[in-house]
C-alpha cells in the first residue's frame, strides 16, 4: 500500500512537471547556443534580435507551463466541489406530490460552491417533509455538520411517523458528529467520548410537514421563520422557538406547531439568515419582505431568481454569509364542496389566494 501511494504521488508530480519539459529543453538549447556557438557571440543587431527572440520564447513557454498545471488542478477542484454539491444539496424536483419547488444555495467562501447551509424536501407517506438549516460559520469547514444532518433527515423523514421523531433523530446525528470531531481535535481523549460535544458548533433549522390538505406541522430550532406569499406577504407563524441543535438538549416534551396552512396557490419561502442579514456598503440590511412583495405571483423559480438578483445588487456581489433559499408553491387543486342532495345549488369555490 505504501509503495502504491508513493508511485501515485510520484506519477502526480511527473504530470505536473510535464508541461515544463519542452520549455526547459528549449531553454537549455538556447543557453548552449548562446555561449557555445561562436556565431552567436558575434556583435551586430540581427544576432542580438535573434538571441532576444529565443530567450523571450523560452520565458513565455515557462510561464505558460507553470500556469497550466494550477489551472488544471483548479478545474479539477471545482468539478469535485460541484459533484459534492449535487450529492449534499441536490436540486429538489420541480414537482413533488402536488407542490412546485425551486431552491438555490450561495456560499460566502470565494471559489466554493458548497457551504454551511442545508435544505431538502422529500415526499413521504405522512406528507411532504422539508428541512432548511444553517450551520454556525460558513464555507467548507461546516460540511461535516451538513452531511450529518442531511444524511439523518433523508432516512428519518421516511421512517418516523411523527415529526418530533424526525427532529430527535437529527439531534442524535449531530451529537455523534460533534463527539467524533471533539475526539479528532483532542486525541488524548480518544479512549472516551466527550460528555459534552464541541459547544462552538450548532445548527439552526426549520422542520416542516405539508399534508395533503395543506395543513402544516412546524418545528423551529432557532431558525428564521418563512414567508407566505398569498394575497399579501406575511411571516408564517411557527410557534415558540426551540434551542438550536447542539447548544442545549431538546425538551423532553415536544409538540409541533399546527396552526398554519398553505392553501392552494400560496407560496412558502424558506431561507437562512444570510438572506435577511445581507448588508450594502452603508451597512443597511436587505428588505427581503419588499423583494418578495415584488416577486409575488411568480413561479418558484422566479422568486428564487428575484431574491438572488436583489442580494447581489444590494451587496455588490460580496456575500458575507451563506444564503439558502427553498421556495414551495401549493399547486394542488382546491376541490369545491359537493351538495348534500342532487338538485341543490353548488356553492361557489373559495376565491383564489394568488397575489
C-alpha positions in Angstrom: 0.0 0.0 0.0 2.8 2.4 0.9 4.6 1.7 -2.4 1.4 2.2 -4.3 0.8 5.6 -2.7 4.4 6.6 -3.4 4.1 5.6 -7.0 0.9 7.6 -7.4 2.5 10.6 -5.7 5.5 10.3 -8.0 3.2 10.0 -11.0 1.3 13.1 -10.0 4.5 15.1 -9.6 5.6 14.0 -13.1 2.3 15.0 -14.6 2.6 18.5 -13.0 6.1 18.9 -14.3 5.4 17.6 -17.8 4.3 21.0 -19.3 7.7 22.4 -18.3 9.7 19.7 -20.1 9.6 21.3 -23.6 10.4 24.9 -22.5 13.2 23.7 -20.2 14.8 21.7 -23.0 14.4 24.6 -25.4 16.0 26.9 -22.8 18.9 24.6 -22.4 19.5 24.5 -26.2 19.2 28.3 -26.3 21.8 28.7 -23.5 24.2 26.2 -25.1 23.8 28.0 -28.5 24.4 31.4 -26.9 27.6 30.6 -25.0 28.9 27.6 -27.0 28.3 28.6 -30.6 30.8 31.2 -32.0 28.4 32.9 -34.4 26.1 33.7 -31.5 28.8 35.7 -29.9 29.4 38.0 -32.9 28.3 41.6 -32.5 25.5 43.0 -34.6 21.9 43.9 -34.4 20.5 40.9 -36.3 22.2 38.5 -33.9 21.0 40.4 -30.8 17.4 40.3 -32.1 17.7 36.6 -32.8 19.0 35.9 -29.3 16.3 38.1 -27.7 13.6 36.2 -29.6 15.0 32.9 -28.5 15.1 33.8 -24.8 11.7 35.5 -25.0 10.2 32.3 -26.4 11.8 30.3 -23.6 10.3 32.7 -21.0 6.8 32.6 -22.5 7.0 28.8 -22.6 8.0 28.6 -19.0 5.2 30.9 -17.9 2.6 29.0 -19.8 3.8 25.7 -18.5 3.7 27.0 -14.9 0.2 28.3 -15.3 -1.2 25.2 -17.0 -0.7 22.9 -14.0 -2.5 25.0 -11.4 -5.3 25.8 -13.9 -5.9 22.1 -14.4 -5.9 21.5 -10.6 -8.3 24.4 -10.1 -10.7 22.9 -12.7 -10.5 19.5 -11.0 -11.2 21.1 -7.6 -14.2 22.9 -9.0 -15.5 19.7 -10.6 -15.2 17.9 -7.3 -17.0 20.8 -5.4 -19.8 20.7 -8.0 -20.1 17.0 -7.6 -20.2 17.3 -3.8 -22.9 20.0 -4.0 -25.0 17.7 -6.2 -24.8 15.0 -3.6 -25.2 17.2 -0.5 -27.6 19.8 -1.7 -29.1 18.0 -4.6 -31.6 20.2 -6.5 -35.2 19.4 -5.4 -37.6 18.0 -8.0 -39.6 20.6 -9.8 -42.8 18.8 -8.7 -43.3 16.9 -5.5 -46.7 15.5 -4.6 -48.6 18.4 -6.0 -46.1 21.0 -4.9 -43.8 23.1 -7.1 -40.3 23.7 -5.7 -37.2 25.6 -6.5 -34.0 26.1 -4.4 -30.6 27.7 -4.5 -27.6 27.9 -2.3 -24.8 30.5 -2.5 -21.6 30.2 -0.5 -19.8 33.1 1.0 -16.4 31.4 0.6 -14.8 32.5 -2.7 -14.5 29.7 -5.1 -16.7 27.3 -3.0 -20.0 26.0 -4.3 -21.0 24.4 -1.0 -21.2 25.9 2.4 -22.8 25.7 5.8 -26.5 25.9 4.7 -28.7 22.9 4.0 -32.1 22.1 2.6 -34.0 19.1 1.5 -37.6 18.1 0.6 -38.9 14.6 0.3 -42.3 13.0 -0.2 -43.3 10.5 2.5 -46.5 8.6 3.4 -47.0 11.3 6.1 -46.8 14.3 3.7 -44.0 16.3 2.1 -41.3 16.9 4.7 -38.9 19.8 4.4 -35.8 20.9 6.3 -33.8 24.0 6.0 -30.9 24.8 8.3 -27.8 26.9 8.9 -24.6 25.6 10.5 -22.7 28.1 12.6 -20.0 29.6 10.4 -19.8 29.2 6.7 -17.8 27.6 3.9 -16.1 24.2 3.7 -15.5 23.9 7.5 -19.2 23.4 8.1 -19.6 20.5 5.7 -19.3 17.8 8.4 -22.4 19.0 10.2 -24.3 19.5 6.9 -23.5 15.8 6.0 -24.6 14.6 9.4 -27.9 16.5 9.5 -28.9 15.9 5.8 -28.0 12.2 5.9 -30.1 11.6 9.0 -33.1 13.6 7.7 -33.2 11.6 4.4 -33.7 8.4 6.4 -35.7 9.7 9.3 -38.2 11.5 7.2 -39.4 8.2 5.8 -39.0 6.1 9.0 -40.6 8.3 11.6 -44.4 8.7 11.7 -44.2 11.8 13.9 -42.3 15.0 13.1 -40.9 15.1 16.6 -39.2 11.7 16.0 -37.5 13.2 12.9 -36.1 16.1 14.9 -34.8 13.8 17.7 -33.0 11.7 15.1 -31.4 14.9 13.7 -30.3 15.8 17.2 -28.7 12.5 17.8 -26.9 12.5 14.4 -25.4 16.0 15.1 -24.3 14.9 18.6 -22.4 11.9 17.2 -20.7 14.2 14.6 -19.7 16.7 17.3 -18.3 13.9 19.5 -16.3 12.5 16.7 -15.0 15.9 15.9 -14.0 16.5 19.5 -12.1 13.2 19.5 -10.2 14.2 16.4 -9.3 17.6 17.8 -8.3 16.1 21.2 -6.5 12.8 20.5 -5.6 12.4 24.2 -9.3 11.8 24.9 -9.8 9.4 22.1 -10.4 6.5 24.5 -13.6 8.0 25.7 -16.2 10.2 24.0 -16.5 13.7 25.4 -19.5 14.1 27.7 -20.4 17.4 26.1 -19.6 17.9 22.4 -18.0 21.0 21.0 -20.3 23.8 22.0 -19.0 26.2 19.4 -20.8 24.4 16.6 -24.5 24.3 16.4 -27.3 24.2 13.7 -30.4 26.3 13.5 -33.1 24.6 11.4 -36.8 24.6 10.5 -38.6 21.3 10.1 -42.0 21.3 8.2 -44.5 18.8 7.1 -47.0 19.7 4.4 -50.0 17.4 4.5 -52.4 16.7 1.6 -54.9 19.3 2.8 -52.3 22.0 3.1 -52.1 21.9 6.8 -48.6 22.5 8.2 -46.7 21.0 11.1 -43.7 23.0 12.1 -40.7 22.6 14.5 -38.4 25.6 14.7 -34.9 25.3 16.3 -33.8 28.9 16.4 -34.2 29.5 12.6 -35.8 32.5 10.8 -39.5 31.9 10.1 -40.6 31.5 6.5 -42.7 33.9 4.4 -46.0 33.0 3.0 -47.0 34.7 -0.3 -50.7 34.8 -0.9 -52.8 37.9 -1.3 -50.1 39.6 0.8 -46.7 38.8 2.1 -46.6 37.7 5.7 -44.4 35.9 8.2 -45.7 32.4 8.7 -46.3 31.7 12.4 -44.1 28.8 13.6 -44.8 28.6 17.3 -42.3 29.1 20.2 -38.7 28.5 19.0 -36.7 25.7 20.4 -32.9 26.0 21.0 -30.6 25.3 18.0 -29.4 21.8 17.8 -26.1 21.3 19.5 -26.5 24.1 22.1 -28.8 22.5 24.6 -30.7 19.2 24.7 -34.2 19.3 23.3 -37.0 19.4 25.9 -38.5 16.1 26.9 -41.9 17.1 25.7 -42.2 18.4 22.1 -45.2 19.3 20.1 -45.2 20.7 16.5 -47.0 24.0 15.8 -50.1 23.1 13.7 -51.9 26.4 13.4 -50.7 27.3 9.9 -51.8 26.3 6.5 -50.6 26.6 2.9 -53.7 27.0 0.7 -53.7 26.1 -3.0 -51.9 28.9 -4.9 -50.0 30.1 -1.9 -46.2 30.1 -1.8 -43.8 29.4 1.1 -40.4 31.0 1.0 -37.9 29.3 3.4 -34.5 31.0 3.8 -31.4 31.2 6.0 -30.5 34.3 7.9 -27.9 35.3 5.3 -30.8 36.5 3.1 -32.1 39.0 5.7 -28.8 40.0 7.2 -27.1 40.9 3.8 -25.8 44.5 4.1 -24.9 47.1 1.5 -21.9 49.4 1.6 -23.7 51.6 4.1 -24.5 48.7 6.5 -28.2 48.6 5.7 -30.0 45.2 5.7 -31.8 43.9 2.7 -35.5 44.4 2.9 -36.4 40.8 2.0 -40.1 41.3 2.5 -40.2 44.1 -0.1 -38.3 41.9 -2.5 -40.8 39.1 -2.0 -43.7 41.5 -2.5 -42.4 42.4 -5.9 -42.0 38.7 -6.8 -45.4 37.8 -5.5 -47.3 35.7 -8.1 -44.2 34.5 -9.8 -43.3 30.8 -10.1 -40.9 29.3 -7.5 -38.0 29.7 -10.0 -38.9 33.3 -10.5 -39.0 34.0 -6.7 -35.5 32.4 -6.3 -34.2 34.5 -9.3 -35.6 37.7 -7.9 -34.1 37.2 -4.4 -30.7 36.2 -5.9 -30.7 39.3 -8.1 -31.7 41.6 -5.2 -29.0 40.0 -2.9 -26.2 40.5 -5.5 -27.3 44.1 -6.2 -27.7 45.0 -2.6 -24.3 43.6 -1.5 -22.4 44.5 -4.7 -21.8 40.8 -5.3 -19.9 40.3 -1.9 -21.8 38.0 0.3 -20.6 37.8 3.9 -22.7 34.7 4.8 -24.0 31.6 3.1 -27.5 32.0 1.7 -30.0 29.2 1.0 -33.5 29.6 -0.4 -36.2 27.0 -0.8 -39.5 28.1 -2.4 -42.6 25.8 -2.3 -45.9 26.6 -4.0 -49.1 24.6 -3.4 -50.4 23.7 -6.8 -52.9 21.2 -5.6 -56.4 21.8 -6.9 -59.0 23.0 -4.5 -62.0 20.7 -4.6 -65.3 22.6 -4.1 -67.7 21.3 -1.6 -70.3 18.9 -3.1 -74.0 19.4 -2.5 -75.7 17.1 0.0 -78.6 16.2 -2.3 -79.0 16.3 -6.1 -80.6 19.5 -7.3 -79.1 21.7 -4.6 -77.2 24.7 -5.7 -73.5 24.0 -5.7 -71.6 26.5 -3.5 -69.1 28.8 -5.1 -65.5 27.8 -4.7 -63.4 29.9 -2.4 -61.6 32.8 -4.1 -58.1 32.3 -5.3 -55.2 33.3 -3.0 -52.8 34.2 -5.7 -51.1 37.5 -5.4 
